[in-house]
Amino acid sequence: MPLKPDSAPGLVRLGRLYRHLGRAREVTAILAKFGFDDLLVRLGLTDLLDHVRSLVGLGQSRNLTAGRPERVRLALEELGLVSIKWGQYLSTRDDLIPEAYLKEFSRLQDAVQPLPFDEVERLTQGLVEAGEVANIDPTPLASASIGQVHEAVLRDGRKVVIKVRRPGLKKQVTTDLEILRELADLMEKHLPGLASLKPRSLVDEFSRGLLAEMDFIREAVNQERFGRFYAGNPRVRVPRLHRSLCGEDLLVMEKLEGMKVNDVPSLTAAGYDPKALSVFGAEVVLEQIMTFGYFHGDPHPGNLLVQPGPRVALLDFGLVGRLNWNTRETLLDLILAAARHNPRGVASALLKLASTEPEAPPDRERLEMELDLFLETHLGGSLKDLEMGRVLKDMLDIAVQHQLSPPPDLMLLVKALIQIEGLGVQLDPDFNILEAARPFLAEQYRRRISPIYWAGRLKNALADAKDFFALLPGDLKPFYQMLRGGRLKSDFNLEGLEDLRQTLDRSSYRLSFAMVLASMLIASAVMVHAKVPPLWHDMPVLGIVGFFGAAVVGFWLLYDFLKNNRF
């Protein structure tokens, strides 16, 4: 029985569901099968539910014996790839999802049948016909929900790995994501109790990650980028892509041999030190985060190999996170403030890292109080058993409770840190990532107090100011035109503020002189350090003049403070 728009007015309002009516019926039937009729009714999908009931007999196929969390998991498994991935994503959000559901979602696996080899042959037919690939092993090295990996041999005899994307996957995922977005919108509209979880934002974040994981062109770019990062590093290896053989649905790269990084007995038997490997793995991840700004988003044991040297090989760049310079610096501020038990500094860093809802600005004082209690509880004792990833996640959870929204890449970073810490403990039960990070953090701290660092910050600030003042006239032009045309008027009459105005004027002049003084000191220090010519007795003349000028300004400020009794 066809379902027409005029017979289902509820569906006409649900554009994405109606556009994918066939799949929407399947989703509705599966949800009804596992006893979620009440949810469908509350979401306003009564017409679709009645239509599905008229098409299939749900009475005998309904699975209502299990508890609700288990039925949710079973429904997700039957709904397919996107729903399974959705459940896996939610299993990492213990700040939002009840424990009973987390336990069930953690059981979700990509239980997919291997792609038939004739499909693999069809996808690689162009390479074989062109004579680029001489042979493909029919037995897959790995098979997952998005792609499948086979070993192959090029015409010159080199071994390679071919990764193919499952055919038809893009269309299937696009359809299910649109339906998932529609359901999230309905939840926000009809289920007020879930509004605080921001279902649509969660779905959007999940969609970005899944679509990025499916994008083989993007994966190729990521892999080549990491290859450049480690081009001169003899201890880290990234497989080289045969870019001319890659396409939208397949990747071809050199095959790297090695031992699984979590195979401790084999590593020990081969003469490797698991404890040293755990520290080195942490150093690799920290360098990616704080130096490169790009990090491997899924560093599980299957994506890491140990080669002779020892050397670590990184595999699978489908999930890569990015942190810009400002985010990395703010993240370092957060870590240093937490190490100093400074809740105000942690709060400031969180407010910089996370966006806030304009209608619900955070209560800064309450946020600092909660962070103070958190730091005292988690950092008040020994750091031996402290998990950096978990601590960072808990701090971000506090931010979420205060209506702050951390960027998706920061949540991916937390997941990566938790994975690398878990792997480190497998290699060394006494592994502590903070101990491994101590030299790295000390180096970052020394960088922060160097004149060159502050000279760079000053240069950036001046560039921002230049851009601001360059754009300001254009931004003010519409207001000027409105004022000139008599369409914008204002009248303020504030009395009793003359003393405050004079005080602010004096303060602003002193602040300006203080900024000039600081700039002169920093610039002079940089010139002395770099030995900028001309030189006098091996000392830069401009640096000496700058220090002398700074001394004059400093003595003038001191005299002004003493004269006006400002101490």
VEXDREN-2710 file (C-alpha; in Angstrom, 1 decimal):
% VEXDREN-2710
k/r/px/py/pz
1/MET/0.0/0.0/0.0
2/PRO/1.8/3.2/-1.1
3/LEU/2.0/6.1/1.2
4/LYS/1.2/9.4/-0.5
5/PRO/1.9/12.8/0.9
6/ASP/-1.8/13.8/1.0
7/SER/-2.5/10.7/3.1
8/ALA/0.3/11.4/5.6
9/PRO/0.4/15.1/6.4
10/GLY/2.9/14.4/9.2
11/LEU/5.4/13.2/6.7
12/VAL/5.1/16.2/4.4
13/ARG/6.6/18.3/7.2
14/LEU/9.5/15.8/7.6
15/GLY/11.3/16.5/4.3
16/ARG/14.3/14.2/4.9
17/LEU/12.1/11.3/6.1
18/TYR/9.8/11.6/3.1
19/ARG/12.6/11.8/0.6
20/HIS/13.9/8.5/1.9
21/LEU/10.6/6.9/2.6
22/GLY/11.7/3.3/1.9
23/ARG/14.6/3.5/4.4
24/ALA/12.4/5.5/6.8
25/ARG/9.9/2.6/6.8
26/GLU/12.7/0.1/7.5
27/VAL/13.9/2.3/10.5
28/THR/10.3/2.6/11.8
29/ALA/9.7/-1.1/11.5
30/ILE/12.9/-2.0/13.4
31/LEU/12.2/0.5/16.2
32/ALA/8.6/-0.8/16.5
33/LYS/9.9/-4.4/16.5
34/PHE/12.0/-3.7/19.6
35/GLY/9.1/-2.0/21.4
36/PHE/9.8/1.7/20.8
37/ASP/6.3/2.6/19.6
38/ASP/6.0/5.1/22.4
39/LEU/9.1/7.0/21.2
40/LEU/7.8/7.1/17.6
41/VAL/4.4/8.5/18.8
42/ARG/6.1/11.2/20.9
43/LEU/8.2/12.2/17.9
44/GLY/5.0/12.8/15.9
45/LEU/5.6/9.8/13.6
46/THR/2.1/8.2/14.2
47/ASP/1.2/8.2/10.4
48/LEU/4.4/6.4/9.5
49/LEU/4.0/4.0/12.3
50/ASP/0.4/3.1/11.4
51/HIS/1.5/2.7/7.7
52/VAL/4.3/0.3/8.7
53/ARG/2.0/-1.7/10.9
54/SER/-0.4/-2.1/8.0
55/LEU/2.5/-3.5/5.9
56/VAL/4.2/-5.9/8.3
57/GLY/3.0/-8.0/11.2
58/LEU/4.8/-6.7/14.2
59/GLY/2.9/-8.6/16.8
60/GLN/4.9/-11.9/16.7
61/SER/8.3/-10.5/15.7
62/ARG/8.5/-8.0/18.6
63/ASN/11.4/-8.5/21.0
64/LEU/10.2/-7.1/24.4
65/THR/11.8/-9.6/26.8
66/ALA/15.1/-7.8/27.2
67/GLY/15.6/-4.5/29.1
68/ARG/15.4/-1.2/27.3
69/PRO/19.2/-0.6/27.0
70/GLU/19.7/-4.0/25.5
71/ARG/16.8/-3.5/23.1
72/VAL/18.4/-0.2/22.0
73/ARG/21.6/-2.0/21.2
74/LEU/19.8/-4.8/19.3
75/ALA/17.9/-2.2/17.3
76/LEU/21.1/-0.4/16.5
77/GLU/22.8/-3.6/15.3
78/GLU/19.8/-4.4/13.0
79/LEU/19.7/-0.9/11.6
80/GLY/23.2/-1.2/10.1
81/LEU/26.4/0.6/9.8
82/VAL/25.5/4.2/10.6
83/SER/23.5/3.2/13.7
84/ILE/26.3/0.9/14.9
85/LYS/28.8/3.7/14.5
86/TRP/26.4/6.0/16.2
87/GLY/26.2/3.7/19.2
88/GLN/30.0/3.3/19.3
89/TYR/30.3/7.1/19.3
90/LEU/27.8/7.5/22.2
91/SER/29.7/4.8/24.2
92/THR/32.5/7.4/24.5
93/ARG/30.2/10.1/25.9
94/ASP/29.8/8.9/29.5
95/ASP/29.2/12.6/30.4
96/LEU/25.8/12.4/28.6
97/ILE/24.7/8.7/28.5
98/PRO/23.5/6.6/31.5
99/GLU/25.8/3.8/32.5
100/ALA/23.4/1.0/31.6
101/TYR/23.3/2.3/28.0
102/LEU/27.1/2.8/27.9
103/LYS/27.6/-0.8/28.9
104/GLU/25.4/-2.0/26.0
105/PHE/26.8/0.4/23.5
106/SER/30.4/-0.7/24.3
107/ARG/29.3/-4.2/23.0
108/LEU/28.6/-2.9/19.6
109/GLN/31.0/-4.2/17.0
110/ASP/31.4/-3.7/13.2
111/ALA/30.1/-7.3/12.5
112/VAL/30.2/-7.2/8.7
113/GLN/30.8/-9.9/6.2
114/PRO/34.0/-9.6/4.1
115/LEU/33.4/-8.0/0.8
116/PRO/33.3/-10.7/-2.0
117/PHE/36.5/-10.9/-3.9
118/ASP/34.7/-10.3/-7.2
119/GLU/33.7/-6.9/-5.9
120/VAL/37.3/-6.2/-5.0
121/GLU/38.4/-7.2/-8.5
122/ARG/35.8/-4.9/-10.0
123/LEU/37.0/-2.0/-7.9
124/THR/40.6/-2.7/-8.9
125/GLN/40.0/-3.7/-12.5
126/GLY/41.5/-0.5/-13.8
127/LEU/44.8/-1.1/-12.1
128/VAL/45.0/-4.7/-13.3
129/GLU/44.1/-3.8/-16.9
130/ALA/46.7/-1.0/-16.9
131/GLY/49.3/-3.5/-15.8
132/GLU/50.1/-1.6/-12.6
133/VAL/49.0/-4.5/-10.3
134/ALA/50.2/-8.0/-11.1
135/ASN/48.5/-9.9/-8.4
136/ILE/45.9/-9.4/-5.6
137/ASP/45.6/-11.8/-2.7
138/PRO/41.9/-12.9/-2.4
139/THR/42.2/-13.3/1.4
140/PRO/41.7/-9.9/3.0
141/LEU/44.2/-8.7/5.6
142/ALA/41.4/-6.8/7.4
143/SER/37.7/-6.2/6.8
144/ALA/35.7/-3.4/8.4
145/SER/32.4/-1.6/7.9
146/ILE/33.9/1.1/5.7
147/GLY/36.8/-0.6/3.9
148/GLN/38.7/-3.8/3.2
149/VAL/42.4/-4.3/2.9
150/HIS/44.2/-6.8/0.6
151/GLU/47.8/-7.5/-0.1
152/ALA/49.0/-7.1/-3.7
153/VAL/52.1/-7.1/-5.9
154/LEU/53.0/-4.4/-8.3
155/ARG/54.3/-5.2/-11.8
156/ASP/57.9/-4.4/-10.5
157/GLY/57.5/-7.0/-7.7
158/ARG/57.0/-4.6/-4.8
159/LYS/54.5/-5.6/-2.2
160/VAL/51.7/-3.1/-1.5
161/VAL/48.4/-2.9/0.4
162/ILE/45.2/-2.0/-1.4
163/LYS/42.4/-0.5/0.6
164/VAL/39.0/-0.5/-1.1
165/ARG/35.8/1.2/0.1
166/ARG/32.6/-0.8/0.1
167/PRO/30.5/0.0/-3.0
168/GLY/27.3/1.9/-2.4
169/LEU/28.4/2.9/1.0
170/LYS/28.3/6.7/0.4
171/LYS/24.7/6.7/-0.6
172/GLN/23.6/4.5/2.2
173/VAL/25.5/6.6/4.8
174/THR/24.1/9.8/3.4
175/THR/20.5/8.5/3.6
176/ASP/20.9/7.3/7.2
177/LEU/22.6/10.5/8.4
178/GLU/19.8/12.6/7.0
179/ILE/17.2/10.4/8.8
180/LEU/19.3/10.6/12.0
181/ARG/19.4/14.4/11.7
182/GLU/15.6/14.5/11.3
183/LEU/15.1/12.3/14.3
184/ALA/17.5/14.5/16.3
185/ASP/15.5/17.6/15.4
186/LEU/12.3/15.9/16.4
187/MET/13.8/14.9/19.7
188/GLU/14.8/18.5/20.5
189/LYS/11.3/19.6/19.5
190/HIS/9.1/16.9/21.2
191/LEU/11.3/15.6/24.1
192/PRO/12.2/18.6/26.3
193/GLY/14.1/16.3/28.7
194/LEU/16.7/15.5/25.9
195/ALA/17.1/19.1/24.8
196/SER/20.0/19.7/27.2
197/LEU/21.9/16.9/25.5
198/LYS/21.7/18.8/22.2
199/PRO/20.9/15.8/20.0
200/ARG/21.4/17.8/16.7
201/SER/24.8/19.0/17.7
202/LEU/25.8/15.4/18.7
203/VAL/24.6/14.1/15.4
204/ASP/26.4/16.9/13.4
205/GLU/29.7/16.1/15.3
206/PHE/29.2/12.4/14.7
207/SER/28.4/13.0/11.0
208/ARG/31.6/15.0/10.4
209/GLY/33.7/12.2/11.9
210/LEU/32.0/9.4/9.9
211/LEU/32.1/11.3/6.6
212/ALA/35.8/12.1/7.1
213/GLU/36.6/8.5/7.9
214/MET/34.9/7.5/4.6
215/ASP/36.7/10.1/2.5
216/PHE/39.7/8.3/0.9
217/ILE/41.0/11.5/-0.8
218/ARG/41.2/13.2/2.6
219/GLU/42.8/10.1/4.1
220/ALA/45.5/10.2/1.3
221/VAL/46.1/13.9/2.1
222/ASN/46.5/13.1/5.8
223/GLN/48.8/10.2/5.2
224/GLU/51.1/12.3/3.0
225/ARG/51.1/15.1/5.5
226/PHE/52.3/12.8/8.3
227/GLY/54.8/11.4/5.9
228/ARG/56.3/14.9/5.6
229/PHE/56.2/15.4/9.4
230/TYR/58.4/12.3/9.9
231/ALA/60.5/12.5/6.7
232/GLY/63.7/13.1/8.7
233/ASN/62.8/11.0/11.8
234/PRO/64.5/7.5/11.7
235/ARG/62.2/6.2/14.5
236/VAL/58.8/6.8/13.0
237/ARG/57.6/5.4/9.7
238/VAL/54.6/6.2/7.6
239/PRO/53.7/4.0/4.5
240/ARG/54.4/5.8/1.2
241/LEU/51.3/6.2/-1.0
242/HIS/51.4/5.3/-4.7
243/ARG/49.3/8.5/-5.3
244/SER/48.9/7.9/-9.1
245/LEU/47.2/4.6/-8.4
246/CYS/44.8/6.0/-5.7
247/GLY/41.2/7.0/-6.4
248/GLU/38.0/7.9/-4.6
249/ASP/37.3/4.3/-3.7
250/LEU/40.7/2.9/-3.2
251/LEU/44.2/3.6/-1.8
252/VAL/47.4/1.9/-2.8
253/MET/50.4/2.1/-0.4
254/GLU/53.6/0.3/0.4
255/LYS/53.2/-2.7/2.7
256/LEU/55.0/-2.3/6.1
257/GLU/56.0/-5.4/8.1
258/GLY/56.2/-5.3/11.9
259/MET/55.0/-6.7/15.2
260/LYS/51.8/-5.5/16.9
261/VAL/52.7/-3.0/19.5
262/ASN/50.6/-4.7/22.2
263/ASP/52.1/-8.2/21.6
264/VAL/54.3/-7.9/24.8
265/PRO/55.5/-11.6/24.8
266/SER/56.7/-11.4/21.2
267/LEU/58.2/-8.0/21.7
268/THR/60.1/-9.1/24.7
269/ALA/61.3/-12.3/23.0
270/ALA/62.6/-10.2/20.1
271/GLY/64.7/-8.0/22.5
272/TYR/62.5/-4.9/22.6
273/ASP/61.9/-3.0/25.9
274/PRO/58.1/-2.6/26.3
275/LYS/58.6/0.1/28.9
276/ALA/60.8/2.2/26.6
277/LEU/58.2/1.6/23.8
278/SER/55.4/3.0/26.0
279/VAL/57.3/6.2/26.7
280/PHE/58.3/6.6/23.1
281/GLY/54.6/6.1/22.0
282/ALA/53.6/8.9/24.4
283/GLU/56.3/11.2/23.0
284/VAL/55.1/10.6/19.5
285/VAL/51.5/11.5/20.3
286/LEU/52.5/14.6/22.3
287/GLU/54.7/15.8/19.5
288/GLN/51.8/15.4/17.1
289/ILE/49.5/17.4/19.4
290/MET/51.7/20.3/20.5
291/THR/54.2/20.6/17.6
292/PHE/52.5/19.4/14.4
293/GLY/48.9/20.4/15.3
294/TYR/47.7/17.2/13.6
295/PHE/47.3/14.0/15.5
296/HIS/46.3/10.4/14.8
297/GLY/42.7/10.1/16.0
298/ASP/42.6/6.3/16.4
299/PRO/46.0/5.0/17.8
300/HIS/44.7/1.6/18.7
301/PRO/47.2/-1.4/18.6
302/GLY/46.0/-2.4/15.1
303/ASN/47.3/0.9/13.7
304/LEU/50.8/0.7/15.2
305/LEU/53.6/-1.6/14.3
306/VAL/57.0/-2.1/15.8
307/GLN/59.9/-2.5/13.4
308/PRO/63.6/-3.1/14.0
309/GLY/65.4/-0.1/15.4
310/PRO/63.1/0.1/17.3
311/ARG/60.9/2.1/15.0
312/VAL/57.1/2.6/15.2
313/ALA/55.1/2.5/12.0
314/LEU/51.8/4.5/11.9
315/LEU/48.9/3.1/9.8
316/ASP/45.4/4.2/8.8
317/PHE/44.9/8.0/8.6
318/GLY/41.2/8.0/8.1
319/LEU/40.6/9.7/11.4
320/VAL/42.9/12.7/12.1
321/GLY/42.4/15.6/14.4
322/ARG/43.6/19.1/14.0
323/LEU/44.4/21.8/16.6
324/ASN/45.4/25.3/15.4
325/TRP/48.1/27.3/17.1
326/ASN/45.8/29.2/19.4
327/THR/44.1/26.0/20.6
328/ARG/47.4/24.3/21.2
329/GLU/48.6/27.3/23.3
330/THR/45.4/27.4/25.2
331/LEU/45.5/23.7/25.8
332/LEU/49.0/24.1/27.2
333/ASP/47.7/26.9/29.5
334/LEU/45.1/24.5/30.7
335/ILE/47.6/21.8/31.5
336/LEU/50.0/24.2/33.2
337/ALA/47.2/25.8/35.3
338/ALA/46.0/22.3/36.4
339/ALA/49.5/21.3/37.4
340/ARG/49.7/24.5/39.5
341/HIS/46.2/23.8/41.0
342/ASN/45.0/27.1/39.6
343/PRO/41.2/26.9/39.1
344/ARG/41.0/30.4/37.7
345/GLY/43.6/29.6/35.1
346/VAL/41.8/26.4/34.2
347/ALA/38.5/28.2/33.9
348/SER/40.0/30.9/31.6
349/ALA/41.5/28.2/29.4
350/LEU/38.2/26.3/29.2
351/LEU/36.3/29.5/28.3
352/LYS/38.8/30.1/25.5
353/LEU/38.7/26.5/24.2
354/ALA/34.9/26.0/24.3
355/SER/32.2/28.1/22.7
356/THR/29.2/29.2/24.8
357/GLU/25.6/29.5/24.1
358/PRO/24.7/33.3/23.9
359/GLU/21.5/32.8/25.9
360/ALA/23.2/30.9/28.7
361/PRO/26.5/32.5/29.7
362/PRO/28.4/30.4/32.2
363/ASP/28.6/31.3/35.9
364/ARG/32.3/32.0/36.1
365/GLU/32.4/31.9/39.9
366/ARG/30.6/28.6/40.1
367/LEU/32.8/27.1/37.4
368/GLU/35.9/28.1/39.3
369/MET/34.5/26.6/42.5
370/GLU/33.8/23.2/40.8
371/LEU/37.2/23.2/39.1
372/ASP/38.9/24.0/42.5
373/LEU/37.1/21.0/44.1
374/PHE/38.0/18.8/41.0
375/LEU/41.7/19.7/41.1
376/GLU/41.9/19.1/44.8
377/THR/40.2/15.7/44.5
378/HIS/42.2/14.5/41.4
379/LEU/45.5/16.3/41.7
380/GLY/45.9/16.6/45.5
381/GLY/47.6/13.2/46.0
382/SER/50.2/11.2/44.1
383/LEU/50.3/11.6/40.3
384/LYS/51.4/8.0/39.8
385/ASP/47.9/6.7/39.0
386/LEU/46.6/9.8/37.3
387/GLU/45.3/9.4/33.8
388/MET/45.8/12.5/31.7
389/GLY/43.2/11.7/29.1
390/ARG/40.5/10.9/31.8
391/VAL/41.4/14.1/33.8
392/LEU/41.1/16.2/30.6
393/LYS/37.8/14.5/29.7
394/ASP/36.4/15.2/33.2
395/MET/37.4/18.9/32.9
396/LEU/35.7/19.1/29.6
397/ASP/32.6/17.4/31.1
398/ILE/32.5/20.2/33.7
399/ALA/32.6/22.7/30.8
400/VAL/29.7/20.9/29.1
401/GLN/27.6/21.1/32.3
402/HIS/28.2/24.9/32.2
403/GLN/26.7/25.2/28.7
404/LEU/30.2/25.3/27.1
405/SER/30.7/23.4/23.8
406/PRO/34.3/22.0/23.3
407/PRO/35.3/21.7/19.7
408/PRO/35.0/18.2/18.2
409/ASP/38.7/17.8/17.6
410/LEU/39.3/18.4/21.3
411/MET/36.9/15.5/22.1
412/LEU/38.8/13.4/19.6
413/LEU/42.0/14.3/21.3
414/VAL/40.7/13.0/24.6
415/LYS/39.7/9.7/23.0
416/ALA/43.2/9.4/21.5
417/LEU/44.9/10.1/24.8
418/ILE/42.8/7.6/26.6
419/GLN/43.7/5.0/23.9
420/ILE/47.4/5.7/24.1
421/GLU/47.4/5.6/27.9
422/GLY/45.6/2.2/27.8
423/LEU/48.2/0.9/25.4
424/GLY/51.0/2.3/27.6
425/VAL/49.6/0.3/30.6
426/GLN/49.5/-2.9/28.5
427/LEU/53.2/-2.4/27.7
428/ASP/54.2/-1.2/31.2
429/PRO/51.8/-1.6/34.2
430/ASP/53.6/1.4/35.9
431/PHE/53.2/3.6/32.8
432/ASN/52.2/7.2/33.6
433/ILE/51.8/9.6/30.7
434/LEU/52.4/12.6/32.9
435/GLU/55.9/11.3/33.7
436/ALA/56.5/10.7/30.1
437/ALA/55.3/14.2/29.3
438/ARG/57.3/16.0/32.0
439/PRO/60.4/16.7/29.8
440/PHE/58.2/17.8/26.9
441/LEU/56.1/20.1/29.1
442/ALA/59.3/21.6/30.6
443/GLU/60.6/22.3/27.1
444/GLN/57.3/24.0/26.3
445/TYR/57.5/26.1/29.5
446/ARG/61.0/27.2/28.6
447/ARG/59.8/28.2/25.2
448/ARG/57.1/30.3/26.8
449/ILE/59.5/32.4/28.9
450/SER/62.0/33.1/26.0
451/PRO/62.2/36.6/24.5
452/ILE/61.7/35.1/21.0
453/TYR/58.3/33.7/22.0
454/TRP/57.1/37.0/23.4
455/ALA/58.5/38.9/20.4
456/GLY/56.4/36.6/18.2
457/ARG/53.3/37.2/20.4
458/LEU/53.9/40.9/20.1
459/LYS/54.3/40.7/16.3
460/ASN/51.0/38.8/16.1
461/ALA/49.2/41.3/18.3
462/LEU/50.5/44.2/16.2
463/ALA/49.3/42.4/13.0
464/ASP/45.9/41.9/14.6
465/ALA/45.7/45.5/15.6
466/LYS/46.7/46.6/12.1
467/ASP/43.9/44.4/10.6
468/PHE/41.4/45.8/13.1
469/PHE/42.2/49.4/12.4
470/ALA/42.3/48.8/8.6
471/LEU/38.8/47.3/8.7
472/LEU/37.3/49.6/11.3
473/PRO/36.4/52.5/9.0
474/GLY/34.5/50.2/6.7
475/ASP/32.7/48.6/9.6
476/LEU/31.7/52.0/11.0
477/LYS/30.6/53.5/7.7
478/PRO/27.0/52.2/7.9
479/PHE/26.6/53.7/11.3
480/TYR/28.0/57.0/10.1
481/GLN/25.6/57.1/7.2
482/MET/22.7/56.4/9.5
483/LEU/23.9/59.1/11.9
484/ARG/24.4/61.6/9.1
485/GLY/20.9/60.9/7.7
486/GLY/19.3/61.4/11.1
487/ARG/18.2/57.8/11.4
488/LEU/20.5/57.0/14.4
489/LYS/20.4/59.2/17.5
490/SER/21.6/58.8/21.0
491/ASP/21.6/61.0/24.1
492/PHE/23.5/60.1/27.2
493/ASN/23.9/62.4/30.3
494/LEU/26.0/60.8/33.0
495/GLU/26.9/63.1/36.0
496/GLY/29.4/62.6/38.7
497/LEU/31.9/60.7/36.6
498/GLU/34.5/63.4/36.0
499/ASP/36.8/62.1/38.7
500/LEU/36.5/58.6/37.3
501/ARG/37.2/59.9/33.8
502/GLN/40.4/61.6/34.9
503/THR/41.5/58.5/36.8
504/LEU/40.9/56.4/33.7
505/ASP/42.8/58.9/31.5
506/ARG/45.9/58.8/33.8
507/SER/45.7/55.0/34.0
508/SER/45.4/54.7/30.2
509/TYR/48.5/56.9/29.7
510/ARG/50.5/54.9/32.3
511/LEU/49.3/51.6/30.7
512/SER/50.4/52.9/27.3
513/PHE/53.9/53.8/28.6
514/ALA/54.1/50.4/30.3
515/MET/53.3/48.6/27.0
516/VAL/55.9/50.7/25.2
517/LEU/58.4/49.8/27.9
518/ALA/57.7/46.1/27.6
519/SER/57.9/46.3/23.8
520/MET/61.2/48.1/23.9
521/LEU/62.6/45.5/26.4
522/ILE/61.5/42.6/24.3
523/ALA/62.7/44.1/21.0
524/SER/66.0/45.0/22.5
525/ALA/66.5/41.5/24.0
526/VAL/65.7/39.9/20.6
527/MET/68.2/42.2/18.8
528/VAL/70.9/41.5/21.5
529/HIS/70.2/37.7/21.2
530/ALA/70.4/37.8/17.4
531/LYS/73.3/40.2/17.3
532/VAL/71.6/42.5/14.8
533/PRO/74.1/44.9/13.1
534/PRO/75.5/47.5/13.5
535/LEU/77.7/46.3/16.4
536/TRP/79.8/48.2/18.9
537/HIS/82.2/46.0/20.9
538/ASP/80.3/43.0/19.7
539/MET/77.0/44.5/21.0
540/PRO/74.1/45.6/18.8
541/VAL/73.8/49.4/18.8
542/LEU/70.1/49.3/18.3
543/GLY/69.7/46.9/21.3
544/ILE/71.8/49.2/23.5
545/VAL/69.7/52.2/22.5
546/GLY/66.5/50.3/23.1
547/PHE/67.6/49.3/26.6
548/PHE/68.6/52.9/27.3
549/GLY/65.2/54.2/26.1
550/ALA/63.4/51.6/28.2
551/ALA/65.4/52.7/31.2
552/VAL/64.3/56.3/30.6
553/VAL/60.6/55.3/30.3
554/GLY/60.9/53.1/33.4
555/PHE/62.4/55.9/35.5
556/TRP/59.7/58.3/34.3
557/LEU/57.0/55.9/35.3
558/LEU/58.6/55.3/38.7
559/TYR/58.9/59.1/39.3
560/ASP/55.2/59.6/38.3
561/PHE/54.1/56.9/40.8
562/LEU/56.2/58.4/43.6
563/LYS/55.0/61.9/42.8
564/ASN/51.3/60.9/43.0
565/ASN/51.7/58.5/45.9
566/ARG/50.4/55.6/43.8
567/PHE/52.3/52.8/45.7
END
